[in-house]
Amino acid sequence: MHAFAHFFTGALLCNALPHLAAGLQGQAFPTPFAKPRGVGLSSALINVLWGFANLLAGFSLLAAYPVQVSLSPEFGLTIAGALLLGIYLAVHFSKARR
């Protein structure tokens, strides 16, 4: 369970960033609530709310399953979650924006 939590902590915190950045700039950006899902654009307000929900979920997992910044398996899983989701999002949104 801890490995799962550490991985998804990184993924959720990574996912919060593009939604908060777009929303705080007043820009539309894809969310799971758009049509088509994950491709269509959602309003800036929806992006702020979705980004904040991801941030809260990530911080909640981090509070429940703390991880120290060190060369440890826990920190590695957290970084892996952020990196893998970041790579997926980069590829997905590159295709979606074409």
C-alpha positions in Angstrom: 0.0 0.0 0.0 2.8 2.4 0.8 4.4 2.0 -2.7 1.0 2.7 -4.3 0.6 5.8 -2.1 4.1 7.2 -2.9 3.7 6.6 -6.6 0.3 8.4 -6.7 1.5 11.2 -4.5 4.0 12.1 -7.2 1.4 11.6 -10.0 -1.2 13.8 -8.3 1.2 16.6 -7.5 2.5 16.6 -11.0 -1.0 16.6 -12.5 -2.0 19.6 -10.4 0.7 21.8 -12.0 -0.6 22.2 -15.6 -4.2 22.7 -14.5 -3.4 25.3 -11.9 -1.0 27.1 -14.3 -3.6 27.2 -17.1 -6.4 28.2 -14.8 -4.5 30.9 -12.9 -3.6 32.4 -16.3 -7.3 32.4 -17.3 -6.7 29.9 -20.0 -8.8 26.9 -21.1 -7.1 23.5 -20.8 -8.2 19.9 -21.2 -9.6 18.1 -18.1 -11.5 14.8 -17.5 -14.7 16.9 -17.6 -14.2 18.2 -21.1 -15.9 16.8 -24.2 -14.2 14.8 -25.6 -12.7 13.7 -22.3 -9.1 14.8 -21.8 -9.0 16.5 -25.3 -11.7 19.2 -25.3 -11.1 22.3 -23.3 -12.5 23.2 -19.9 -12.7 26.7 -18.5 -10.1 28.3 -16.4 -12.3 27.9 -13.3 -12.7 24.2 -13.8 -8.9 23.9 -14.2 -8.3 25.7 -11.0 -10.8 23.5 -9.2 -9.4 20.3 -10.7 -5.8 21.4 -10.1 -6.6 22.2 -6.5 -8.4 18.9 -6.0 -5.2 17.1 -7.3 -3.1 19.2 -5.0 -5.2 18.4 -2.0 -5.3 14.7 -2.8 -1.5 14.6 -3.3 -0.8 16.5 0.0 -3.3 14.2 1.8 -1.3 11.2 0.6 1.9 12.9 1.5 0.6 13.6 5.0 -0.6 10.0 5.5 2.5 8.5 3.9 5.4 10.9 4.5 8.5 10.6 2.3 11.9 12.2 3.0 13.9 13.7 0.1 16.7 11.1 0.1 18.1 8.2 -1.9 15.3 5.9 -0.7 12.8 3.6 -2.4 9.9 5.8 -1.2 11.3 8.9 -2.7 12.2 7.1 -5.9 8.6 5.9 -6.2 7.3 9.5 -5.6 9.6 10.8 -8.3 8.7 7.9 -10.6 5.0 8.7 -10.3 5.6 12.4 -11.1 8.0 11.6 -14.0 5.8 8.9 -15.6 2.7 11.0 -15.4 4.6 14.0 -16.7 5.8 12.0 -19.7 2.4 10.6 -20.4 0.8 14.1 -20.2 3.5 15.6 -22.5 2.8 13.0 -25.2 -1.0 13.1 -24.7 -1.3 16.9 -24.9 1.1 17.1 -27.8 -1.2 14.9 -29.8 -4.4 16.5 -28.5 -3.2 20.0 -29.5 -2.5 19.0 -33.1 
